[in-house]
Amino acid sequence: MVGDQDSIAAVLNRLRRAQGQLAGVISMIEEGRECKDVVTQLAAVSKALDRAGFKIVATGLRECVTGSAADGGAPMSEAELEKLFLALA
């Protein structure tokens, strides 16, 4: 992932939080917890992952659109960029 260290750290923190929440959801299911509680926590995991994805896109948008000179990447087409955003929708 391309970006400054603060942005990368923020994404990693969000992903670690989601990982912990997902482990909690798994435990809740194993314990036979109420469906409402499980779904609420699962929604929190989903939101955390979405936020991490949006942060990645926001941080690396310039590199995604123009391509990274460091890795020899080509600029993304409008269709590819649209597909990227829709993947998070």
Secondary structure, DSSP 8 states (H G I E B T S, - for coil): --S-HHHHHHHHHHHHHHHHHHHHHHHHHHHT--HHHHHHHHHHHHHHHHHHHHHHHHHHHHHHHH--TTTT-----HHHHHHHHHHH-
